[in-house]
Amino acid sequence: MANTYTQIYLQFVFAVKYRQSLLKDDFRQELHKYITGIIQNRNQKLITINSVEDHIHIFVGFGTTITIADLIHDIKIASTDFINSNNWLKQKFQWQNGYVAFSYSRSHIDRVVKYIENQKEHHRKKHSKKNI
């Protein structure tokens, strides 16, 4: 086949080791930019990225040049080194083993983007309900 075309939309979620609240507002945007570069350098299309203190959401238009496992591995290894080399934390940073991946149809893109971009509010509501 001369041309390859895919229409695969995947959301990845993975957590800081032990679900520690280590992704601080101070450096979160720099981390997102760095991970964006990793994704783009692997020839994938980042749709949106966001995180809260203990986990990250990444929404990608996924192509055929890399496996999911390899992309997540590359993101985790490089971003761990990036966080640690910048000395943003008093302790060594690590991601938790594993990840989740959800697939979506094209018609759900806007809804998923809104969900990911509103993570802070989503988790604030979730935690306040627990405290009632």
Summary of the structure (lengths in Angstrom):
residues: 132
radius of gyration: 15.5
end to end distance: 58.3
largest distance: 59.0
contacts: 337
relative contact order: 0.22
helix: 47%
strand: 23%
